[in-house]
């Protein structure tokens, strides 16, 4: 199986990566823990004179493995794209996790595929990331897998903010409670939703699993304009500021 990676700010024109230092993860939310991990990747890539490559998944593995759960996304693919473009990585690629070719790989096959596809010299994972069929790969066996396949590996530890472990689960909990200032503290930026306007003038996410703050009035930045938005019980959004565009990047600042 061959694969290519694309620069974060390019929409077309796939380019191979060779050689590379690689970080693998779901990166839901791209919170401060993820950003510290990516900064470490850039540091390693600079030291080793390799490209920096982020390998992530679309759709999110939990949407494939537990499709009937109430799992909610912090970042849709297009939201990830918008955030990745600002983080200074060389390349990224999305693995189509709904394809059994990828979601049924053993951990050993997965890391060998990364090495063969991207000339991976160095692999970085977060302390709680699991990979390979059944989540059998992770911090507990990455060193032995690296030795077998002939690359170096590193496990990156947990990150704390005000004594709290920064994780996607914690960010989801905070957003579900409507605490947008604390969410921004854990994320490194206000919570982002990229939404589209329908013919009636209402706004919606393009992904049914997107986590929105609880129904309420919020102070937001919508395409750079400070204004008010209402998140409704049905998940639709009303924005007080008329926008010329039919797509809006909305940053949630706080409740009114």
Residue, then its C-alpha position, 0 to 999 in steps of 0.5 A: x500500500x502506498x500513500x502520499x502526504x499533503x502540505x497543511x495549506x494545500x488543497x491539492x498536489x500530493x507530495x511524498x515525504x522522505x525521510x520523515x519524523x512522524x507523529x501519529x494521533x487522532x488530534x481531536x481538538x488540537x489542544x495544548x497537549x497536541x500542540x506540545x506534541x507537534x512542537x516536539x515533532x518539529x524540534x526532532x525533525x529539525x535536529x535530524x534534518x527530516x520533514x515533519x509529518x502528522x499522521x491522523x485519521x478521517x473519520x475519527x476511529x471512535x466513529x468507526x469502532x463505536x458508530x452507535x455511541x454518543x461520541x462528539x467531535x471537537x474538530x471536524x476534518x475541515x476544522x483540523x485543516x484550518x488549525x494545522x495550517x497555523x502550526x508550522x508542520x511540513x506535511x500531514x496525511x489522513x488515513x481513511x480509518x473506515x477502510x479495513x485495509x487500515x483499521x485492521x492492520x496489526x501494530x507491527x504492520x502499521x509501523x512498517x507501513x509508515x516506514x515504507x510509505x514515508x521513509x519514517x526514521x522517528x515516530x512520536x506518539x502521545x502517552x495515551x495513544x493506541x494504534x493497530x487492530x484492537x488498539x494493541x499498539x501504544x506506549x507499552x510496546x512502541x520501543x520493541x516495535x521500533x527495534x524490530x522495524x528499524x526506526x527510533x521512537x519516543x513517547x510524549x508525556x501528559x501535559x498539565x494546565x493549572x494542575x489539569x491533564x489536558x485531554x480531548x475528553x476533558x475538553x469535551x466535558x468543559x465544552x459540554x458544560x458551556x465553560x468556554x473560557x476554560x475550554x480556550x485555556x485548554x485548547x490554546x485558542x477559543x473553541x472553533x466551529x466552521x459552519x455553513x448557512x442554509x437557505x433559511x439563513x440558519x447556520x449548521x456544522x457539516x458534521x452531525x457529530x460536531x460538539x457544540x456548546x449547550x443551547x445559550x447565547x454566546x459572545x463569538x468572533x464570526x469571520x473576525x466580527x465580534x457578535x452574538x450567536x444563539x445555539x439552539x436546542x436543535x443544534x442550529x445556530x443564529x448569528x447576529x452579524x450579517x455575513x457576506x460569506x455562506x461559511x463562517x469560522x466561529x470562535x466561542x469566547x464566553x456566554x452572554 
